[in-house]
Amino acid sequence: MARPGKVMQSFAAALADIPDGAVIAFGGFAGPGTPYNLTRALLAQGAKRLTCIANTTGGAQQPRMPDIGMLVENGQVAKVVCSFTAATRPSDVLPFTRFYEAGEVEAELVPQGTLAERLRAAGAGIPAFYTPTAVGTELAEGRETRVINGREYLLEYALPCDVALLRAWRADAAGNLQYRRSQRNFGPLMAMAARLAIVEVEEPILPAGALDPDQIHTPGIFVQRLVAIPPAPEGLWTTRRQERAR
C-alpha cells in the first residue's frame, strides 16, 4: 500500500484529529510566520483544554486576525506558555490579558531566548539545561539554580509539543520548508520539538526535490502535513495594521 502524502486539501482536514488536552506550539514573530489559517481552523475544530506555546498570544489591534487570544475567548485554552502575556504598549490591552487576570486561564511567562532554547532542547533530545537568564528575578523564585564557575544559573526544562502549527514561504511535497525573514525565528525549532508539524504554505507546493537542498531551513523529516494557502479572501494573508483598519 502506498504511503499517504503530506499535502492536505484543507486546513480542516489537517486539524481534524487534534485531541482535547494537546500541547500546541504556534509559530510566528509578530505577523511573519503566524499560522492564521490553521488557527482559524482550530477555532472551528473546537479542541479543548489546550496548552498553547508561542512568542505572544496575539495583537490588540482591530480588526483582529485569528490568534491564541481568540482560542482563549472561545474557551479552548487551559494554559499559555509565552514571552508576552501583555501588550508592549500600555495603550493596548490583549484579549488574553483579561482572561489571565481574571484567573480563567493559566500563564507561564518565559524569556524569549529561553523559550527558543527550551524548544530547541526538546527537538535535540536534551531534557534540561542551565541558563543565567532570569536568575535573581521573580521567574526564578522557588526554582533550582546552580553555581558554575562562580556564576549562578537557572535550571530550565525542555518544552516538547504534541503539535506545531507553522507558516512557511515555500515547501515541497516531501515537507522540506523555506521561511522568509522572521518566519524563521521559531518555525524550525517548533517543527523539531513537535511530534506532528502542520504547515500552511504561502507559495504553491512544489514537487519533492524541487528545492535546493542547501537552502532548506526545516527538513521534511520534521514535517507531517502541508496545506497551500488559497488566495484571499478564502485564505488569510498577513497585512499591515493600517491596511487591516481600512
C-alpha positions as CSV (number, residue, x, y, z in Angstrom):
1,M,0.0,0.0,0.0
2,A,1.3,3.4,-0.9
3,R,2.1,5.8,2.0
4,P,-0.2,8.8,2.2
5,G,1.3,12.0,1.1
6,K,1.9,15.1,3.2
7,V,-0.2,17.5,1.2
8,M,-3.6,18.1,2.6
9,Q,-6.6,19.5,0.7
10,S,-7.9,21.7,3.5
11,F,-7.0,23.2,6.9
12,A,-9.9,21.4,8.4
13,A,-8.7,18.1,7.3
14,A,-5.2,18.8,8.5
15,L,-6.5,19.5,12.1
16,A,-9.4,17.1,12.3
17,D,-7.7,14.7,14.7
18,I,-6.2,17.2,17.1
19,P,-7.4,16.0,20.5
20,D,-8.5,17.8,23.7
21,G,-5.6,18.5,26.0
22,A,-3.0,18.8,23.2
23,V,0.1,20.9,23.7
24,I,0.3,23.1,20.6
25,A,3.2,25.4,19.5
26,F,2.2,28.3,17.3
27,G,4.8,29.8,15.0
28,G,5.2,33.5,14.4
29,F,7.2,36.5,15.3
30,A,4.6,39.3,15.4
31,G,3.0,38.9,11.9
32,P,5.6,36.9,10.0
33,G,5.2,33.2,10.4
34,T,1.9,33.3,12.3
35,P,-0.4,30.4,11.1
36,Y,-3.5,32.5,10.8
37,N,-5.3,29.9,8.6
38,L,-4.5,27.0,10.9
39,T,-5.5,29.0,14.0
40,R,-8.9,29.8,12.4
41,A,-9.4,26.2,11.5
42,L,-8.6,25.2,15.1
43,L,-11.2,27.6,16.4
44,A,-13.7,25.8,14.2
45,Q,-12.4,22.4,15.1
46,G,-13.0,23.1,18.8
47,A,-10.4,21.1,20.7
48,K,-10.5,22.0,24.4
49,R,-8.1,22.2,27.4
50,L,-5.2,23.2,25.1
51,T,-1.8,24.3,26.2
52,C,-0.5,26.9,23.7
53,I,3.1,27.7,23.3
54,A,4.0,30.9,21.4
55,N,6.1,34.1,21.4
56,T,2.9,36.1,22.1
57,T,-0.9,35.5,22.3
58,G,-1.7,37.9,19.5
59,G,-2.4,41.5,19.0
60,A,-4.7,44.1,20.3
61,Q,-5.5,45.9,17.0
62,Q,-8.9,45.7,15.3
63,P,-10.0,44.0,13.2
64,R,-8.1,41.0,14.6
65,M,-6.5,38.2,12.8
66,P,-7.1,34.7,14.3
67,D,-4.8,34.3,17.3
68,I,-4.4,32.4,20.6
69,G,-6.5,35.2,22.3
70,M,-9.4,34.1,20.2
71,L,-8.9,30.5,21.3
72,V,-8.9,31.7,24.9
73,E,-12.1,33.6,24.3
74,N,-13.7,30.5,22.8
75,G,-13.0,28.5,25.9
76,Q,-10.4,26.2,24.3
77,V,-7.3,27.0,26.3
78,A,-6.2,25.9,29.7
79,K,-2.7,27.3,29.7
80,V,-0.4,29.5,27.7
81,V,3.4,29.4,27.7
82,C,4.7,32.6,26.1
83,S,7.1,35.5,26.3
84,F,4.5,38.3,26.3
85,T,1.3,38.0,28.4
86,A,0.6,41.7,27.9
87,A,0.9,44.2,25.1
88,T,4.2,46.0,24.5
89,R,2.3,49.3,24.6
90,P,0.4,50.4,27.7
91,S,-2.4,51.7,25.5
92,D,-3.1,48.2,24.1
93,V,-4.9,45.5,26.1
94,L,-4.6,42.0,24.8
95,P,-7.8,39.9,25.0
96,F,-5.8,37.2,26.6
97,T,-4.7,39.5,29.4
98,R,-8.3,40.0,30.6
99,F,-8.8,36.2,31.0
100,Y,-5.5,35.7,32.7
101,E,-6.0,38.4,35.2
102,A,-9.5,37.0,35.9
103,G,-7.9,33.6,36.7
104,E,-9.7,31.9,33.8
105,V,-6.5,30.7,32.1
106,E,-3.0,29.8,33.4
107,A,0.1,31.6,32.0
108,E,3.7,30.7,32.2
109,L,6.0,33.6,31.3
110,V,9.3,32.6,29.6
111,P,12.0,34.9,28.4
112,Q,12.1,35.0,24.6
113,G,15.6,33.4,24.3
114,T,14.8,30.8,26.9
115,L,11.6,29.9,25.1
116,A,13.5,29.3,21.9
117,E,16.2,27.2,23.7
118,R,13.6,25.1,25.5
119,L,12.1,24.2,22.1
120,R,15.5,23.6,20.6
121,A,16.4,21.3,23.5
122,A,13.2,19.3,23.1
123,G,14.0,18.8,19.4
124,A,17.6,17.8,20.2
125,G,16.6,15.3,22.9
126,I,18.1,17.4,25.7
127,P,15.9,17.2,28.8
128,A,17.1,20.3,30.6
129,F,19.8,23.0,30.6
130,Y,21.1,25.8,32.8
131,T,20.9,29.5,31.8
132,P,21.8,32.7,33.5
133,T,18.6,34.3,32.1
134,A,16.0,35.2,34.9
135,V,18.4,34.5,37.8
136,G,17.5,36.9,40.6
137,T,14.1,37.7,39.2
138,E,10.6,36.6,40.2
139,L,10.7,34.0,37.5
140,A,13.4,32.1,39.4
141,E,11.7,32.1,42.8
142,G,11.5,28.6,44.3
143,R,13.3,27.0,41.3
144,E,16.6,25.1,41.1
145,T,19.7,27.1,40.5
146,R,23.4,26.0,40.4
147,V,26.7,27.9,40.6
148,I,29.0,27.1,37.7
149,N,32.4,28.7,37.5
150,G,31.3,31.3,40.0
151,R,28.1,32.3,38.2
152,E,24.5,31.3,39.2
153,Y,22.4,29.6,36.6
154,L,18.7,28.6,36.5
155,L,17.5,25.2,35.5
156,E,15.1,25.1,32.6
157,Y,13.3,22.1,31.2
158,A,12.8,21.2,27.5
159,L,9.4,22.1,26.0
160,P,8.2,19.2,23.8
161,C,4.9,19.7,21.9
162,D,2.3,17.4,20.6
163,V,1.6,19.6,17.6
164,A,3.3,22.6,15.9
165,L,1.2,24.9,13.7
166,L,3.5,26.9,11.4
167,R,3.6,29.1,8.4
168,A,6.3,28.9,5.7
169,W,7.1,30.7,2.5
170,R,7.9,27.6,0.3
171,A,7.6,23.8,0.6
172,D,8.0,20.7,-1.5
173,A,5.7,17.7,-1.3
174,A,8.3,15.9,0.9
175,G,7.8,18.6,3.6
176,N,11.1,20.5,3.2
177,L,10.5,24.1,4.1
178,Q,11.9,27.6,3.4
179,Y,10.9,30.6,5.5
180,R,11.1,34.3,4.7
181,R,12.8,36.6,7.2
182,S,11.5,36.4,10.8
183,Q,9.2,33.4,9.9
184,R,12.4,31.5,10.7
185,N,12.7,32.7,14.3
186,F,10.6,30.0,15.8
187,G,9.5,27.8,12.9
188,P,12.4,25.4,12.7
189,L,12.6,25.0,16.5
190,M,8.9,24.2,16.9
191,A,8.9,21.7,14.0
192,M,11.7,19.8,15.7
193,A,10.1,20.0,19.1
194,A,6.7,18.6,17.9
195,R,5.6,15.1,17.2
196,L,3.2,16.5,14.5
197,A,4.1,19.6,12.5
198,I,1.3,21.1,10.3
199,V,2.4,23.9,8.0
200,E,0.4,26.4,5.9
201,V,2.5,27.4,2.9
202,E,2.4,30.7,1.0
203,E,3.7,29.6,-2.4
204,P,2.3,26.6,-4.4
205,I,3.7,23.4,-3.0
206,L,6.5,22.1,-5.3
207,P,7.3,18.5,-6.3
208,A,9.5,16.6,-3.9
209,G,13.1,17.5,-4.5
210,A,12.4,20.8,-6.3
211,L,14.0,23.0,-3.6
212,D,17.8,23.4,-3.4
213,P,19.0,21.1,-0.6
214,D,21.4,23.8,0.6
215,Q,18.6,26.2,1.1
216,I,16.3,24.1,3.3
217,H,15.5,25.6,6.7
218,T,13.4,22.7,8.0
219,P,14.0,19.2,6.6
220,G,10.9,17.3,5.6
221,I,11.5,14.6,8.3
222,F,10.2,17.1,10.8
223,V,7.0,17.9,8.8
224,Q,4.0,15.7,8.5
225,R,1.2,17.8,6.9
226,L,1.2,20.7,4.4
227,V,-1.7,22.9,3.2
228,A,-1.3,25.5,0.5
229,I,-2.9,28.9,1.4
230,P,-5.5,29.8,-1.1
231,P,-5.9,33.3,-2.4
232,A,-7.8,35.9,-0.4
233,P,-10.5,36.1,0.7
234,E,-10.6,32.4,1.3
235,G,-7.1,32.4,2.6
236,L,-5.7,34.7,5.3
237,W,-2.7,36.7,4.4
238,T,-0.5,39.0,6.6
239,T,-1.2,42.7,6.1
240,R,0.0,45.8,7.8
241,R,-2.0,47.2,10.7
242,Q,-3.1,50.3,8.7
243,E,-4.4,48.0,5.8
244,R,-6.5,45.9,8.2
245,A,-8.1,49.1,9.5
246,R,-9.4,50.2,6.1
